Amino acid sequence: MKITFLGTGGGRFVMAKQMRRTAGFVVKTKESLIHVDPGPGGLVYLNKLRLKPRRPDAILVSHAHLDHSHDTAPLIELMTDGGRMERGTVLASDSVVNGIDGFIPAFGDYHKNMVERVLVSRPGKKYTIRDLEVTATPTWHDDPTGTGFILNDGETILAYLSDTGYTEELGDAIEKAEPTAIIFNLIFDGEERTSHTNLDTVRSIIQRVKPQVILLQHFGARITMRRMEGFLAKKIEKETGIETIALRDGDVVTLPWFEERTRKIDEFI
Protein backbone atom coordinates (compact mmCIF):
# COMPACT_ATOMS: atom_id res chain seq x y z
CA MET A 1 0.00 0.00 0.00
CA LYS A 2 1.38 3.39 -1.03
CA ILE A 3 -0.03 6.65 0.30
CA THR A 4 0.66 9.95 -1.45
CA PHE A 5 -0.17 13.04 0.57
CA LEU A 6 -1.25 15.55 -2.06
CA GLY A 7 -1.84 18.13 0.65
CA THR A 8 -1.23 18.25 4.38
CA GLY A 9 -3.12 21.40 5.37
CA GLY A 10 -6.44 21.60 7.15
CA GLY A 11 -8.93 24.06 8.58
CA ARG A 12 -10.62 27.07 7.03
CA PHE A 13 -7.71 29.50 7.33
CA VAL A 14 -5.08 27.17 5.89
CA MET A 15 -7.50 26.24 3.12
CA ALA A 16 -8.45 29.82 2.24
CA LYS A 17 -4.85 31.03 2.09
CA GLN A 18 -3.37 27.72 0.85
CA MET A 19 -0.65 27.92 3.50
CA ARG A 20 -0.43 24.19 2.83
CA ARG A 21 -2.21 22.28 0.10
CA THR A 22 -5.68 20.93 0.97
CA ALA A 23 -5.86 18.24 -1.71
CA GLY A 24 -6.29 15.14 0.48
CA PHE A 25 -4.34 11.94 -0.09
CA VAL A 26 -4.28 9.00 -2.49
CA VAL A 27 -4.02 5.32 -1.54
CA LYS A 28 -2.67 2.94 -4.18
CA THR A 29 -2.91 -0.83 -3.76
CA LYS A 30 -2.29 -3.68 -6.19
CA GLU A 31 -5.70 -3.20 -7.79
CA SER A 32 -7.05 0.15 -6.65
CA LEU A 33 -6.49 3.89 -6.63
CA ILE A 34 -8.48 5.68 -3.93
CA HIS A 35 -8.65 9.44 -3.38
CA VAL A 36 -9.50 10.36 0.22
CA ASP A 37 -10.92 13.74 1.30
CA PRO A 38 -10.33 15.82 -1.84
CA GLY A 39 -10.38 19.42 -0.66
CA PRO A 40 -9.47 22.35 -2.94
CA GLY A 41 -6.60 21.29 -5.20
CA GLY A 42 -7.47 17.60 -5.18
CA LEU A 43 -8.00 17.36 -8.93
CA VAL A 44 -4.97 19.50 -9.75
CA TYR A 45 -2.44 17.60 -7.67
CA LEU A 46 -3.80 14.16 -8.49
CA ASN A 47 -3.27 14.94 -12.18
CA LYS A 48 0.29 16.04 -11.45
CA LEU A 49 1.11 12.57 -10.10
CA ARG A 50 0.97 11.06 -13.60
CA LEU A 51 -0.17 7.75 -12.14
CA LYS A 52 -1.09 4.75 -14.27
CA PRO A 53 -4.01 4.22 -14.24
CA ARG A 54 -4.71 7.93 -13.87
CA ARG A 55 -8.37 7.71 -12.87
CA PRO A 56 -9.31 6.87 -9.27
CA ASP A 57 -11.47 3.82 -8.67
CA ALA A 58 -13.15 5.37 -5.65
CA ILE A 59 -13.48 8.64 -3.78
CA LEU A 60 -13.82 8.56 0.02
CA VAL A 61 -15.10 11.70 1.75
CA SER A 62 -15.23 11.77 5.53
CA HIS A 63 -17.44 14.84 6.03
CA ALA A 64 -18.85 17.94 4.39
CA HIS A 65 -16.34 20.64 5.37
CA LEU A 66 -14.83 22.20 2.26
CA ASP A 67 -11.23 21.27 3.10
CA HIS A 68 -12.34 17.62 2.78
CA SER A 69 -15.09 17.61 0.15
CA HIS A 70 -14.71 20.54 -2.25
CA ASP A 71 -13.23 18.65 -5.23
CA THR A 72 -15.55 15.64 -5.04
CA ALA A 73 -17.52 16.58 -8.17
CA PRO A 74 -14.44 17.38 -10.32
CA LEU A 75 -12.91 14.05 -9.30
CA ILE A 76 -16.09 12.24 -10.30
CA GLU A 77 -15.62 13.80 -13.74
CA LEU A 78 -12.06 12.42 -13.85
CA MET A 79 -13.08 8.99 -12.50
CA THR A 80 -15.82 8.60 -15.12
CA ASP A 81 -14.02 10.25 -18.06
CA GLY A 82 -16.39 13.18 -18.00
CA GLY A 83 -19.41 10.92 -17.52
CA ARG A 84 -18.72 8.80 -20.60
CA MET A 85 -18.02 5.73 -18.42
CA GLU A 86 -20.29 4.69 -15.57
CA ARG A 87 -17.65 3.54 -13.13
CA GLY A 88 -16.25 3.92 -9.66
CA THR A 89 -17.53 4.32 -6.12
CA VAL A 90 -18.15 7.35 -3.95
CA LEU A 91 -18.23 6.46 -0.26
CA ALA A 92 -19.07 9.52 1.81
CA SER A 93 -20.89 10.82 4.86
CA ASP A 94 -24.61 11.52 4.76
CA SER A 95 -23.86 15.25 4.79
CA VAL A 96 -21.68 14.95 1.67
CA VAL A 97 -24.15 12.76 -0.24
CA ASN A 98 -27.49 14.22 0.82
CA GLY A 99 -26.82 17.41 2.76
CA ILE A 100 -27.99 17.78 6.35
CA ASP A 101 -28.20 20.40 9.12
CA GLY A 102 -27.14 23.33 6.97
CA PHE A 103 -24.63 21.39 4.84
CA ILE A 104 -25.37 21.21 1.13
CA PRO A 105 -24.41 18.03 -0.79
CA ALA A 106 -20.88 18.08 -2.23
CA PHE A 107 -22.28 16.80 -5.56
CA GLY A 108 -25.73 16.57 -7.07
CA ASP A 109 -27.80 14.10 -9.07
CA TYR A 110 -25.96 14.99 -12.28
CA HIS A 111 -22.73 13.57 -10.83
CA LYS A 112 -24.41 10.79 -8.85
CA ASN A 113 -25.70 9.40 -12.15
CA MET A 114 -22.15 9.22 -13.53
CA VAL A 115 -20.80 6.72 -10.99
CA GLU A 116 -21.48 3.05 -10.53
CA ARG A 117 -22.14 3.32 -6.77
CA VAL A 118 -22.81 6.08 -4.26
CA LEU A 119 -22.62 4.78 -0.70
CA VAL A 120 -23.33 6.58 2.57
CA SER A 121 -20.74 5.74 5.21
CA ARG A 122 -22.09 4.60 8.58
CA PRO A 123 -19.87 3.94 11.63
CA GLY A 124 -19.15 0.23 12.04
CA LYS A 125 -20.28 -0.73 8.54
CA LYS A 126 -17.91 -2.50 6.14
CA TYR A 127 -17.65 -1.84 2.40
CA THR A 128 -15.75 -3.64 -0.36
CA ILE A 129 -13.97 -1.57 -3.00
CA ARG A 130 -12.05 -3.82 -5.38
CA ASP A 131 -9.21 -5.30 -3.26
CA LEU A 132 -9.95 -3.12 -0.23
CA GLU A 133 -12.16 -3.68 2.77
CA VAL A 134 -13.19 -0.28 4.11
CA THR A 135 -14.70 0.12 7.57
CA ALA A 136 -16.28 3.42 8.61
CA THR A 137 -15.37 4.67 12.09
CA PRO A 138 -17.20 7.18 14.29
CA THR A 139 -16.14 10.79 14.72
CA TRP A 140 -16.88 13.52 17.23
CA HIS A 141 -16.84 16.70 15.17
CA ASP A 142 -18.95 19.61 13.90
CA ASP A 143 -20.46 17.41 11.19
CA PRO A 144 -22.56 14.85 13.11
CA THR A 145 -22.57 12.37 10.21
CA GLY A 146 -18.82 12.38 9.62
CA THR A 147 -16.80 9.17 9.66
CA GLY A 148 -13.22 8.02 9.50
CA PHE A 149 -12.07 5.08 7.40
CA ILE A 150 -10.05 1.91 8.04
CA LEU A 151 -8.54 0.52 4.82
CA ASN A 152 -7.44 -3.11 4.72
CA ASP A 153 -5.84 -4.57 1.58
CA GLY A 154 -5.08 -7.94 3.17
CA GLU A 155 -1.49 -6.99 3.96
CA THR A 156 -1.76 -3.56 5.59
CA ILE A 157 -4.37 -1.88 7.75
CA LEU A 158 -4.46 1.91 7.56
CA ALA A 159 -6.62 3.89 9.98
CA TYR A 160 -7.61 7.41 8.94
CA LEU A 161 -9.51 9.07 11.77
CA SER A 162 -10.43 12.25 9.86
CA ASP A 163 -11.30 15.31 12.01
CA THR A 164 -12.37 14.09 15.44
CA GLY A 165 -11.81 14.31 19.12
CA TYR A 166 -11.43 11.18 21.22
CA THR A 167 -14.39 9.07 22.28
CA GLU A 168 -14.51 5.59 23.76
CA GLU A 169 -16.48 4.43 20.73
CA LEU A 170 -13.67 5.59 18.45
CA GLY A 171 -11.05 4.02 20.70
CA ASP A 172 -12.90 0.70 20.61
CA ALA A 173 -13.07 0.76 16.80
CA ILE A 174 -9.37 1.50 16.36
CA GLU A 175 -8.28 -1.03 18.98
CA LYS A 176 -10.34 -3.72 17.27
CA ALA A 177 -8.78 -2.93 13.89
CA GLU A 178 -5.13 -3.19 15.12
CA PRO A 179 -3.89 -0.83 12.37
CA THR A 180 -0.42 -0.91 10.84
CA ALA A 181 -0.44 2.88 10.64
CA ILE A 182 -2.68 5.70 11.85
CA ILE A 183 -3.17 9.03 10.12
CA PHE A 184 -4.03 11.82 12.56
CA ASN A 185 -5.42 15.12 11.25
CA LEU A 186 -3.59 17.26 13.79
CA ILE A 187 -5.57 20.49 13.52
CA PHE A 188 -4.57 21.78 16.97
CA ASP A 189 -1.66 21.39 19.39
CA GLY A 190 -3.87 21.59 22.49
CA GLU A 191 -3.93 19.18 25.43
CA GLU A 192 -7.62 19.39 26.41
CA ARG A 193 -10.34 17.12 25.05
CA THR A 194 -12.15 18.76 22.15
CA SER A 195 -14.11 17.78 19.05
CA HIS A 196 -11.05 18.39 16.86
CA THR A 197 -7.90 16.28 16.68
CA ASN A 198 -5.14 17.44 19.02
CA LEU A 199 -2.51 15.90 21.31
CA ASP A 200 -5.19 14.51 23.61
CA THR A 201 -6.72 12.59 20.71
CA VAL A 202 -3.37 11.10 19.73
CA ARG A 203 -2.45 10.10 23.29
CA SER A 204 -5.84 8.56 24.00
CA ILE A 205 -5.74 6.40 20.87
CA ILE A 206 -2.12 5.33 21.33
CA GLN A 207 -2.86 4.19 24.89
CA ARG A 208 -5.10 1.55 23.31
CA VAL A 209 -3.22 0.50 20.16
CA LYS A 210 0.40 0.42 19.00
CA PRO A 211 0.79 0.93 15.25
CA GLN A 212 4.10 0.63 13.43
CA VAL A 213 4.04 4.33 12.62
CA ILE A 214 2.07 7.49 13.42
CA LEU A 215 1.47 9.86 10.51
CA LEU A 216 0.60 13.50 11.25
CA GLN A 217 -1.02 15.74 8.63
CA HIS A 218 -3.90 18.20 8.05
CA PHE A 219 -2.19 20.82 10.20
CA GLY A 220 -4.17 23.89 11.21
CA ALA A 221 -3.12 27.54 10.98
CA ARG A 222 -1.58 27.81 14.46
CA ILE A 223 0.70 24.82 13.89
CA THR A 224 1.56 25.84 10.33
CA MET A 225 2.34 29.48 11.05
CA ARG A 226 4.53 28.60 14.03
CA ARG A 227 6.19 25.70 12.18
CA MET A 228 5.44 23.35 15.05
CA GLU A 229 4.96 20.18 12.99
CA GLY A 230 8.38 18.64 13.62
CA PHE A 231 8.38 19.61 17.29
CA LEU A 232 4.99 17.95 17.84
CA ALA A 233 6.08 14.80 16.00
CA LYS A 234 9.19 14.50 18.21
CA LYS A 235 7.08 15.08 21.31
CA ILE A 236 4.62 12.34 20.40
CA GLU A 237 7.41 9.93 19.42
CA LYS A 238 9.20 10.51 22.73
CA GLU A 239 6.01 9.91 24.72
CA THR A 240 4.80 6.85 22.80
CA GLY A 241 8.01 5.21 21.60
CA ILE A 242 6.43 4.92 18.13
CA GLU A 243 8.04 6.49 15.08
CA THR A 244 6.06 9.62 14.26
CA ILE A 245 6.27 11.50 10.97
CA ALA A 246 5.15 15.09 10.40
CA LEU A 247 4.20 14.92 6.75
CA ARG A 248 4.83 17.53 4.08
CA ASP A 249 2.90 18.26 0.92
CA GLY A 250 3.85 15.59 -1.58
CA ASP A 251 5.27 13.00 0.79
CA VAL A 252 4.84 9.35 -0.18
CA VAL A 253 4.66 6.62 2.47
CA THR A 254 4.88 2.90 1.70
CA LEU A 255 3.31 0.37 4.09
CA PRO A 256 4.01 -1.96 5.84
CA TRP A 257 6.44 0.36 7.63
CA PHE A 258 9.94 -0.93 8.27
CA GLU A 259 11.90 2.28 8.02
CA GLU A 260 11.30 5.88 7.02
CA ARG A 261 10.50 5.89 3.32
CA THR A 262 8.93 9.24 2.53
CA ARG A 263 9.62 10.78 -0.84
CA LYS A 264 8.44 13.91 -2.58
CA ILE A 265 6.07 14.08 -5.54
CA ASP A 266 8.56 16.45 -7.18
CA GLU A 267 10.98 13.55 -7.61
CA PHE A 268 8.56 12.02 -10.11
CA ILE A 269 7.42 15.03 -12.12
C-alpha positions, 0 to 999 in steps of 0.5 A: 500500500502506497499513500501519497499526501497531495496536501497536508493542510487543514482548517478554514484559514489554511484552506483559504490562504493555501498555506499548505495544500488541501488536496487530500491523499491518495491510496494505491494498492495492487488493484485500486487507486483511492482518493480520500478527502479531496479538498481544494486542489485535489483534482490538480495535484492528483493529475500532477502525479501522472499515475497509471491508471490515472483515474481513481477507482473510488473517492472517500469523503469523511465529512462535508467541510470544504477542506475535505469535500470541495473537489468531489464533483471534479474528481467524479468527472475524472473517474468517469471520463467526463461521464462517458463511463459509468464507473467507480464508487463514492463512499461519503458521509450523509452530509456529503451525499445528501446534505444535512443540518445546513450542509449542502451536498458536495455533488448533485444528481448529475454527478451521482448518475455518472458513478457506478455506486454512491454509498453513505458511510455509517460507523461500524459498517464494512464496504468492499472496494475492489481489493480493499475492505473499508470500515467506517469509524465514528467521529466527534466533530462539527459534522454529526454524520462524519466518519473516519475510514479503516482501509485493509488490503489484506497486507496492511491496515491503515486507519484514517480518523479524519477530524475528530476528538477522542471518544470511547467508541472511536477508541474501541473501533481503532483497537479492534482494527489493530492498524499498521499505521494511523493518520491523525489530522492534527488540527490543533496542538492543544492538550484538552479534550475537544471535538477536533484532533489534538494531542489529547486525541493522539495520546488517548488512541495510542494508549489503546493501540500500538501501530508501526508508525504514526502519521501526522497531517492536516495541520491547522493555521496555528501549527503551520504558522509557528512551524510546530509540525516537527516539534509535535512529532518528536514530542509524540514519538518521545512519549509513545516510543512509536516512530512519528512523521510530520508529513509535508505536501507531496510525501509518499509513504509505503506500508508496511512500515519498516523504516522511514520511506517518505519521498516527494512528488517532485521527484517524479514530475 
